[in-house]
Structures are given as C-alpha cells and as structure tokens.
Amino acid sequence: MVSSAVNKILFERPAFILTVLLVWIAVVLYFVYPFATAHRFVTLHKILKNGELTVITKNIDHCYYLYHDEPMGFEYELTKAYADYLDVRLNIKIVDKLENMIPALKNGTGALIAAGMPITPSHKKNLIFSDGYMSIHPHIITHRYNTKIKNVKDLADKTIHIRSGSAYLERLEELRREGTDLNIQVHEDLLTEELIQKVSDREIEVTIAASNIAILNRRYYPWAIMKGSIGAEQQLGWAVNPNAHQLLASINTFFDTIKKNGKFDEIYYKYYGDTDDFDYIDLSAFHRRIKARLSRYSPFIKAAARKHGFDWRLIVAQIYQESHLNPWAKSRAGARGLMQLLPRTARDLGVKDIYNPVENINGGVRHLKYLYDAFESADEEDRLLFSLAAYNIGQGHVSDARDLAAKMNLDPDQWDSLSKTLPLLRHKKYYKHAKYGYCRGTEPVKYIKQIMIYYDLLKRRGSEYGTTGMGY
C-alpha cells in the first residue's frame, strides 16, 4: 500500500518531487556552503603566517603602474607601506573590473581591494570598508571653453558619457528620476581617464569623474576641467571580506598611524602635490637658465657626451628637460639630480653620490648609451629617440610600443610609429595585451618633443651661451 503510494508520487507528481529536491539543495547550501567556503577568505593571521599581502587593484594611473620599470601609483604606495607595517612582502593582483574584484576578494585571491573605491551604500552591500583615507567629490568634466555647462541643472538634455561600473552611474540615474532630463551613454571598454581625454579633445562634451582622478589627469589633459559636483562628498576606502574583522582593525590602525607620522602626506604629495604646475615650454626661462647655469656643468657634459658618442648639446637639452639644470632637483617619483636618476638606477650605474653633478651626469649619459645600444635595429636618429623615450618611461614600455606598432602594420623601428603607439598604452584596449601593462605613454612623446626644441635652440643660438662646437 505504501509502495504504491510512493510510486504514485514519484511518477504522477514530478513537480512535487522537483520542489522538494530544490528545497533540500537550498537548505544544504544555506547551512553547509558558508562553512565550506569560510576558509577561503584571507585573514590577518594567514598574511602574517605566509609573509605575504596580496592586494587586488587596477593597472591604472591612480592605482598601480610601471614607471622606469619600477612599480608606482598612489594605491601601490599605500599598500606597500601597509605591507612594510606588517613586515611582509607585497604581491599585486591586477583585476580590471569591479565586478571581478569582489568575487576575487571573496574567493581568497587577495586580502583586500585597494583601487580608489568610494564607500557607497551599494558597495557596502557586499563588502566591509576601512575608515576613509581620502575625501573626493564626483565632478562634471567639460572642456575648458565650454561655458554652457557649470552645474547639475546645465546637464539637462546633455549626453553624459560614463564608464561601465562607475560608482556615479547610480547618482546619474537618481538625478534622472528627480527630473533632470539626462542622456546617459555607458562605455564598456573605456576608463574614466580615456573619457577625460575625449573631453579634452572635444570628441565628447561631458563626463563624470572623481576629483582625485580629475586632478591627476590635469597634467595630461589640461583642456578638460572640473565643473560643479553632482553629489555629496565621499570617502575612499579599502575593502575586505565581510568576515575579515581582524584585518580590518589592523588596516584602520595602520591608516591612523601613517596619518599621524606624516607618511600618508608624503605619499599624497608625491602623486597629488603641485598638480597645477603644467609642463609648458617657457622659452624665456630656458634662455635665462641656460645663460646662468650651463657654464658650471658644460665641461663635464662635454666629456661624458664625447666618451659615449653623443652631441653634448643634446645632453644639455635632455638635462634641462629633466631638471632645469638644478643639481638638487627631486621629482615626485623620487628621481634626483641633474639627469633625474632613480636611486636604484644610480646604484646599478655605480653612482655613489646621486647629487654630485659629475657623477650624476656620467651615470645618466652612460645609462642613455646603454639604452641606445639596445635599439640597434633602428636607424641612428630613430634609435636616439627610442633611447630618450626609454630613459623617460622605461625600456619595457618602449618594447611594448614597438610590438604594438608591428601589430598595427607600422614600422617598429621608426619613432613616428612609436609616437602613435606609446600614447595608446594608456588605454585598456591596448595595455591589457602588453607585457609591461599600463603606460603613461603621452609623457615620452612630449618629453622628446621638448628636448628636440631645446636641442634646436642650442644648435641655432649656441654662441649666445658659449655652446658652439659638436663636442665629439
């Protein structure tokens, strides 16, 4: 009797059986899955035991990138300081999209997300955040000469270009619900930095960016400026797994410590200090400084240039571009002296006193010659420009630009090709396939252009400064 009843349920009521099965699976997952996966998140104990802190971040200007083949970036510097604070090594895990970062954090790929992430209600649904370490505002970004857009009310009937996954898409949707007639165009494969460039080039009219990103990009795209804010002040924070409470407490103590001892301000100034100082060519200042400063260094420049086969006036032009002939110059990236050597490069070159003009000049010219020799397949002029670009941005990024040129059917042995491909390495579409990743590729193009202007002035008007003669 019982058997026939069971058979009737099994064969005549499959929907009932399916429902019971699904309920049973749900119960098992609810009670068992958390225990099965709890061990996968990274605890403070695991970090200290393994001696390694793995950080999830982006390969972009304000997070992490390579410069002169050395890691840089505001988030990188902060996480490196935290790794040092814990006395462990730092491991960087690049994840391009936020929607991929959260699963990576939850499955234990990394201990924390440090990617300039604003602490928003939507983000707090899946993550827990450290105390805020930087205040930002979401700003309207338009062209400098766009007088029609100043604040939120001026966005009516405008097309707002914004990247996919932006924290400000939610705010724009809210403005639209409140009655502002916005057209929102979401870009899947463009970063905020790329949209700012499009504003600067007048390819689009307006985008939205966090104030920290907008400030960093003023150096590269001065025609794109911040207008009114579209929302309240927000805080950036590091995100950790919701179960990692000890790690969170440690991070908060770390931030409190570095804000008290000045380390945070030091890192902040390195990336955000003097952002109003755009690198325009001031020819009157060039003439004045060359006349006042060159004579004391020209004998050493001539000797080093002659030894390595360079026109010494080119070396003067490069030194002026690097340091304005100031032997005590120090960049935000830590490069020092007349030829702006990084400490590690100086050590490799045998430079003992990086601020000693003679040692700095000899080391810098020797480094330029090493780079020049590395590009032997190019003609002399292109080879020289390649070596200057590598001096500025790193040999690895120049190699990536050459590889990209070949893929685009451009001649990888011509500077004209690299002047096109280097700037492309700022864009995710291109740098995600590059060996050395994101590159501030507009910098070496501007760097070389300015050096060549100074070099031409020195050749044409060298007698004004006592700089006649090739010096070979």
C-alpha positions as CSV (number, residue, x, y, z in Angstrom):
1,M,0.0,0.0,0.0
2,V,2.8,2.4,1.0
3,S,4.8,1.3,-2.0
4,S,2.0,2.1,-4.4
5,A,1.5,5.5,-2.8
6,V,5.2,6.3,-3.2
7,N,5.2,5.2,-6.8
8,K,2.2,7.4,-7.4
9,I,4.0,10.4,-6.0
10,L,7.2,9.6,-8.0
11,F,5.5,9.0,-11.3
12,E,2.4,11.1,-11.2
13,R,3.6,14.2,-9.2
14,P,7.1,15.1,-10.6
15,A,6.6,18.8,-9.9
16,F,6.2,18.0,-6.2
17,I,9.4,15.9,-6.2
18,L,11.3,18.7,-8.0
19,T,10.1,21.2,-5.4
20,V,11.2,19.0,-2.5
21,L,14.6,18.4,-4.2
22,L,15.2,22.1,-4.7
23,V,14.3,22.9,-1.1
24,W,16.7,20.2,0.1
25,I,19.5,21.7,-2.0
26,A,18.8,25.2,-0.8
27,V,18.9,24.0,2.9
28,V,22.2,22.2,2.3
29,L,23.7,25.2,0.6
30,Y,22.5,27.6,3.3
31,F,23.9,25.6,6.2
32,V,26.9,23.9,4.6
33,Y,28.3,26.3,1.9
34,P,29.4,29.0,4.4
35,F,31.4,26.5,6.3
36,A,32.9,25.1,3.1
37,T,34.0,28.5,1.8
38,A,34.8,30.3,5.1
39,H,38.4,29.2,5.0
40,R,38.9,30.8,1.6
41,F,38.9,34.4,2.7
42,V,42.3,35.9,3.7
43,T,42.7,36.5,7.4
44,L,45.3,38.7,9.1
45,H,46.7,35.5,10.7
46,K,47.2,34.0,7.2
47,I,49.0,37.1,5.9
48,L,51.4,37.1,8.9
49,K,52.0,33.4,8.7
50,N,52.7,33.3,5.0
51,G,54.6,36.6,5.0
52,E,52.7,38.0,2.0
53,L,50.0,40.5,1.5
54,T,48.1,40.1,-1.8
55,V,46.3,43.3,-2.9
56,I,43.6,43.4,-5.6
57,T,43.9,46.7,-7.7
58,K,43.8,48.2,-11.1
59,N,46.6,48.8,-13.6
60,I,45.9,52.5,-14.0
61,D,47.4,55.9,-13.1
62,H,45.9,56.4,-9.6
63,C,46.3,52.7,-8.6
64,Y,49.3,50.8,-9.9
65,Y,51.6,51.1,-13.0
66,L,55.2,50.7,-14.0
67,Y,57.4,53.7,-14.5
68,H,61.1,53.3,-15.5
69,D,60.3,49.6,-14.9
70,E,59.6,50.3,-11.3
71,P,56.1,50.0,-9.6
72,M,54.3,53.3,-9.0
73,G,50.8,54.5,-8.1
74,F,49.1,56.1,-5.1
75,E,47.3,52.9,-4.1
76,Y,50.5,50.9,-4.7
77,E,52.5,53.2,-2.4
78,L,49.9,52.9,0.3
79,T,49.7,49.1,0.2
80,K,53.5,48.9,0.1
81,A,53.5,51.0,3.3
82,Y,51.0,48.6,4.8
83,A,53.0,45.5,3.8
84,D,56.0,47.1,5.4
85,Y,53.9,47.9,8.5
86,L,53.1,44.2,8.8
87,D,56.7,43.2,7.8
88,V,55.5,41.1,4.9
89,R,56.1,41.2,1.2
90,L,53.6,42.8,-1.2
91,N,52.0,40.9,-4.1
92,I,49.9,42.9,-6.6
93,K,47.0,41.1,-8.3
94,I,45.6,43.1,-11.2
95,V,41.8,42.9,-11.8
96,D,40.4,45.4,-14.3
97,K,36.7,45.5,-13.4
98,L,35.0,46.0,-10.1
99,E,32.5,43.2,-10.8
100,N,35.5,40.8,-11.0
101,M,37.2,42.3,-7.9
102,I,34.5,41.3,-5.4
103,P,34.5,37.6,-6.3
104,A,38.3,37.6,-6.3
105,L,38.2,39.0,-2.8
106,K,35.6,36.6,-1.6
107,N,37.3,33.5,-3.0
108,G,40.6,34.4,-1.3
109,T,42.5,35.6,-4.4
110,G,43.5,38.7,-2.5
111,A,43.3,40.1,1.1
112,L,41.9,43.5,0.2
113,I,40.8,45.7,-2.6
114,A,42.8,48.9,-3.0
115,A,41.5,50.6,-6.1
116,G,40.3,54.1,-5.3
117,M,36.9,52.7,-4.4
118,P,34.4,55.1,-2.9
119,I,32.5,53.9,0.1
120,T,28.9,53.8,-1.2
121,P,25.7,52.1,0.1
122,S,25.8,49.8,-3.0
123,H,29.4,48.7,-2.4
124,K,28.7,48.1,1.3
125,K,26.1,45.5,0.5
126,N,28.9,43.1,-0.5
127,L,32.0,44.4,1.3
128,I,33.2,46.0,4.5
129,F,35.4,49.0,4.3
130,S,38.3,50.6,6.2
131,D,38.0,54.1,7.6
132,G,38.1,56.6,4.7
133,Y,41.5,57.8,3.8
134,M,40.7,60.4,1.2
135,S,37.8,62.7,0.6
136,I,36.5,63.1,-3.0
137,H,33.6,64.6,-4.9
138,P,32.0,63.4,-8.1
139,H,32.6,66.3,-10.6
140,I,31.3,67.3,-14.0
141,I,34.2,67.3,-16.5
142,T,33.9,69.5,-19.6
143,H,36.2,71.3,-22.0
144,R,37.8,74.5,-20.7
145,Y,36.0,76.6,-23.2
146,N,32.6,75.0,-22.7
147,T,30.6,77.8,-21.0
148,K,27.2,76.1,-21.2
149,I,27.8,73.6,-18.5
150,K,28.6,74.7,-15.0
151,N,26.5,72.6,-12.6
152,V,23.9,69.8,-12.5
153,K,21.0,71.9,-13.8
154,D,23.0,72.5,-17.0
155,L,23.2,68.8,-17.7
156,A,19.6,68.7,-18.9
157,D,19.3,67.3,-22.4
158,K,23.1,66.6,-22.5
159,T,24.7,63.2,-23.2
160,I,26.7,62.1,-20.2
161,H,29.5,59.6,-21.1
162,I,30.4,57.3,-18.3
163,R,32.4,54.1,-17.9
164,S,30.6,50.8,-17.2
165,G,30.6,50.0,-13.5
166,S,31.1,53.6,-12.4
167,A,30.1,54.5,-8.9
168,Y,28.4,57.6,-10.3
169,L,26.0,55.8,-12.7
170,E,23.7,55.3,-9.7
171,R,23.8,59.0,-8.9
172,L,23.0,59.9,-12.5
173,E,20.0,57.6,-12.5
174,E,18.9,59.3,-9.3
175,L,19.1,62.7,-10.9
176,R,17.1,61.5,-13.9
177,R,14.4,60.2,-11.5
178,E,14.4,63.6,-9.8
179,G,13.5,65.2,-13.1
180,T,16.8,66.1,-14.8
181,D,16.5,65.0,-18.4
182,L,19.8,63.2,-18.9
183,N,21.0,61.0,-21.7
184,I,23.5,58.5,-20.2
185,Q,25.8,56.7,-22.5
186,V,27.7,53.8,-20.8
187,H,31.1,52.7,-22.3
188,E,32.1,49.1,-21.6
189,D,35.7,49.3,-22.6
190,L,36.7,52.9,-21.8
191,L,38.2,54.1,-18.5
192,T,37.4,57.4,-16.9
193,E,40.9,58.7,-17.9
194,E,40.1,57.9,-21.5
195,L,36.8,59.7,-21.3
196,I,38.6,62.8,-19.8
197,Q,40.9,62.7,-22.8
198,K,37.9,62.6,-25.1
199,V,36.5,65.7,-23.4
200,S,39.9,67.4,-23.8
201,D,40.0,66.5,-27.5
202,R,36.3,67.7,-27.9
203,E,35.2,64.2,-29.0
204,I,32.6,64.2,-26.3
205,E,31.1,67.1,-24.3
206,V,30.9,65.8,-20.8
207,T,31.8,63.0,-18.4
208,I,31.8,62.5,-14.7
209,A,34.9,61.8,-12.6
210,A,36.0,61.6,-9.0
211,S,38.0,64.7,-8.0
212,N,41.2,62.7,-7.4
213,I,41.2,61.2,-10.9
214,A,40.4,64.6,-12.5
215,I,43.2,66.2,-10.6
216,L,45.8,63.6,-11.7
217,N,44.7,63.9,-15.3
218,R,45.1,67.7,-15.4
219,R,48.8,67.1,-16.1
220,Y,48.0,65.3,-19.3
221,Y,44.7,66.8,-20.5
222,P,44.7,70.5,-19.3
223,W,41.8,71.4,-21.6
224,A,39.5,69.1,-19.5
225,I,38.5,70.8,-16.3
226,M,36.3,70.2,-13.3
227,K,32.9,72.0,-13.0
228,G,30.2,71.5,-10.4
229,S,29.8,68.5,-8.2
230,I,26.9,66.1,-8.8
231,G,26.8,64.7,-5.3
232,A,28.0,64.9,-1.7
233,E,31.5,64.3,-0.5
234,Q,32.6,60.7,-0.4
235,Q,35.4,58.8,1.2
236,L,37.7,56.3,-0.5
237,G,38.4,53.1,1.5
238,W,40.0,49.7,1.2
239,A,37.5,46.8,1.0
240,V,38.0,43.5,2.8
241,N,35.9,40.3,3.1
242,P,33.0,40.7,5.4
243,N,34.5,38.0,7.7
244,A,37.9,39.6,7.9
245,H,37.3,41.7,11.1
246,Q,40.9,41.5,12.5
247,L,42.4,42.5,9.1
248,L,40.0,45.5,9.0
249,A,41.0,46.6,12.5
250,S,44.7,46.3,11.5
251,I,44.1,48.4,8.4
252,N,42.4,51.1,10.4
253,T,45.2,51.2,12.9
254,F,47.7,51.5,10.0
255,F,45.9,54.4,8.5
256,D,45.7,56.2,11.8
257,T,49.4,55.6,12.3
258,I,50.6,56.9,8.9
259,K,48.3,60.0,9.1
260,K,49.9,60.8,12.5
261,N,53.5,60.2,11.5
262,G,53.3,62.0,8.1
263,K,53.8,59.0,5.8
264,F,50.4,59.4,4.3
265,D,51.0,63.1,3.5
266,E,54.4,62.1,1.9
267,I,52.7,59.6,-0.4
268,Y,49.8,62.0,-1.2
269,Y,52.1,64.9,-2.1
270,K,54.1,62.6,-4.4
271,Y,51.1,62.0,-6.6
272,Y,48.8,64.9,-6.0
273,G,51.1,67.7,-5.0
274,D,51.8,70.6,-7.5
275,T,49.1,69.3,-9.9
276,D,48.5,72.8,-11.1
277,D,52.1,73.0,-12.5
278,F,51.7,72.1,-16.1
279,D,54.8,71.4,-18.1
280,Y,54.5,74.2,-20.7
281,I,57.7,75.2,-22.5
282,D,58.8,78.6,-21.3
283,L,61.4,79.7,-23.8
284,S,62.3,82.9,-22.0
285,A,63.0,80.9,-18.8
286,F,65.1,78.5,-20.9
287,H,67.3,81.2,-22.2
288,R,67.7,82.8,-18.8
289,R,68.6,79.5,-17.1
290,I,71.0,78.3,-19.8
291,K,72.9,81.5,-19.6
292,A,73.1,81.5,-15.8
293,R,73.7,77.8,-15.1
294,L,75.2,75.9,-18.0
295,S,78.8,77.2,-17.8
296,R,79.5,75.4,-14.5
297,Y,78.5,72.0,-15.9
298,S,79.4,72.2,-19.6
299,P,82.9,70.7,-19.2
300,F,81.5,67.6,-17.6
301,I,78.7,67.3,-20.0
302,K,81.1,67.6,-23.0
303,A,83.4,65.0,-21.6
304,A,80.6,62.5,-20.9
305,A,79.0,63.1,-24.3
306,R,82.3,62.7,-26.1
307,K,83.0,59.4,-24.3
308,H,79.7,57.9,-25.3
309,G,79.4,59.4,-28.8
310,F,76.6,61.9,-28.3
311,D,76.3,65.6,-29.3
312,W,76.7,67.3,-26.0
313,R,74.1,69.9,-26.9
314,L,71.6,67.1,-27.0
315,I,72.6,66.1,-23.5
316,V,72.2,69.7,-22.3
317,A,68.7,69.7,-23.8
318,Q,67.9,66.5,-22.0
319,I,69.3,67.7,-18.7
320,Y,67.3,70.9,-19.0
321,Q,64.1,69.0,-19.6
322,E,64.9,66.7,-16.7
323,S,66.0,69.2,-14.0
324,H,66.3,72.7,-15.5
325,L,70.0,72.4,-14.7
326,N,69.2,72.2,-11.0
327,P,71.6,69.6,-9.4
328,W,69.3,69.3,-6.3
329,A,66.2,68.6,-8.3
330,K,63.9,65.8,-7.0
331,S,60.8,64.5,-8.8
332,R,57.6,63.2,-7.2
333,A,58.7,59.7,-8.4
334,G,62.0,60.1,-6.4
335,A,64.4,60.7,-9.4
336,R,67.2,63.0,-8.4
337,G,69.9,65.3,-9.6
338,L,70.7,66.9,-13.0
339,M,69.7,63.8,-15.0
340,Q,67.0,62.7,-12.6
341,L,68.4,59.2,-11.8
342,L,66.3,56.9,-9.7
343,P,68.2,55.6,-6.7
344,R,68.1,52.0,-7.9
345,T,69.4,53.0,-11.4
346,A,72.1,55.1,-9.8
347,R,73.3,52.2,-7.8
348,D,73.3,49.9,-10.8
349,L,75.4,52.6,-12.6
350,G,77.9,52.8,-9.7
351,V,76.8,56.4,-8.8
352,K,77.7,56.8,-5.1
353,D,76.6,60.4,-4.6
354,I,73.4,61.0,-6.7
355,Y,73.5,64.7,-6.2
356,N,77.2,65.1,-7.3
357,P,76.9,66.8,-10.7
358,V,79.8,64.9,-12.2
359,E,78.7,61.5,-11.0
360,N,75.1,62.2,-12.0
361,I,76.0,63.4,-15.5
362,N,78.4,60.5,-16.1
363,G,75.8,58.0,-14.8
364,G,72.9,59.5,-16.8
365,V,74.8,59.6,-20.1
366,R,76.1,56.1,-19.6
367,H,72.6,54.9,-19.0
368,L,71.4,56.7,-22.2
369,K,74.2,54.9,-24.1
370,Y,73.1,51.5,-22.7
371,L,69.6,52.2,-23.9
372,Y,70.8,53.4,-27.3
373,D,72.8,50.2,-27.8
374,A,69.6,48.2,-27.0
375,F,67.8,49.5,-30.1
376,E,70.5,48.6,-32.7
377,S,67.9,47.6,-35.4
378,A,66.7,51.2,-35.8
379,D,68.4,54.0,-37.8
380,E,70.6,56.4,-35.9
381,E,68.0,59.2,-35.5
382,D,65.1,56.8,-34.5
383,R,67.5,54.9,-32.3
384,L,68.3,58.1,-30.4
385,L,64.7,58.9,-29.9
386,F,63.9,55.4,-28.7
387,S,66.7,55.7,-26.1
388,L,65.4,59.0,-24.9
389,A,61.9,57.5,-24.6
390,A,63.2,54.5,-22.7
391,Y,65.1,56.9,-20.4
392,N,61.9,58.7,-19.7
393,I,59.3,55.8,-19.4
394,G,61.3,52.6,-19.2
395,Q,62.7,50.2,-21.8
396,G,59.9,47.7,-21.3
397,H,57.2,50.1,-22.3
398,V,59.1,51.1,-25.4
399,S,59.3,47.4,-26.3
400,D,55.6,47.1,-25.8
401,A,55.1,50.1,-28.1
402,R,57.3,48.5,-30.8
403,D,55.3,45.2,-30.5
404,L,52.1,47.2,-30.9
405,A,53.4,49.1,-33.9
406,A,54.2,45.8,-35.6
407,K,50.7,44.5,-34.9
408,M,49.3,47.7,-36.4
409,N,51.4,47.3,-39.5
410,L,53.6,50.3,-38.6
411,D,57.4,50.1,-38.8
412,P,58.6,49.3,-35.2
413,D,62.0,50.8,-36.0
414,Q,60.6,54.3,-36.6
415,W,59.9,56.9,-33.9
416,D,57.0,58.1,-36.0
417,S,55.3,54.8,-35.3
418,L,56.1,54.8,-31.6
419,S,54.8,58.4,-31.2
420,K,51.5,56.9,-32.2
421,T,51.6,53.6,-30.2
422,L,53.0,54.8,-26.9
423,P,50.0,57.0,-26.1
424,L,47.7,54.1,-26.9
425,L,49.2,52.2,-24.0
426,R,47.2,54.5,-21.7
427,H,44.1,52.7,-22.9
428,K,42.9,49.4,-21.6
429,K,42.1,48.1,-25.1
430,Y,45.8,48.1,-25.8
431,Y,47.7,47.8,-22.5
432,K,45.8,44.7,-21.4
433,H,47.7,42.8,-24.0
434,A,51.1,44.5,-23.3
435,K,53.8,42.7,-21.3
436,Y,54.5,45.7,-19.1
437,G,50.9,46.9,-18.8
438,Y,49.6,50.4,-18.4
439,C,52.0,53.2,-19.5
440,R,51.7,56.9,-19.3
441,G,52.6,56.9,-23.0
442,T,51.9,60.6,-23.7
443,E,54.8,61.6,-21.5
444,P,57.7,60.3,-23.6
445,V,56.2,61.9,-26.7
446,K,56.0,65.3,-25.0
447,Y,59.4,64.7,-23.4
448,I,61.1,64.1,-26.7
449,K,59.3,67.0,-28.4
450,Q,60.5,69.4,-25.8
451,I,64.1,68.1,-25.8
452,M,64.2,68.5,-29.6
453,I,63.0,72.1,-29.3
454,Y,65.8,72.9,-26.7
455,Y,68.3,71.0,-28.8
456,D,67.4,73.0,-31.9
457,L,67.7,76.3,-30.0
458,L,71.2,75.3,-28.7
459,K,72.3,74.4,-32.2
460,R,71.0,77.6,-33.7
461,R,71.8,80.0,-30.9
462,G,74.6,78.2,-29.2
463,S,77.0,81.1,-29.5
464,E,74.8,83.1,-27.1
465,Y,75.6,80.6,-24.4
466,G,79.1,79.7,-25.4
467,T,77.9,76.3,-26.7
468,T,79.4,76.2,-30.2
469,G,81.0,73.0,-31.4
470,M,79.8,69.4,-31.5
471,G,81.9,68.2,-28.7
472,Y,82.7,64.7,-30.1
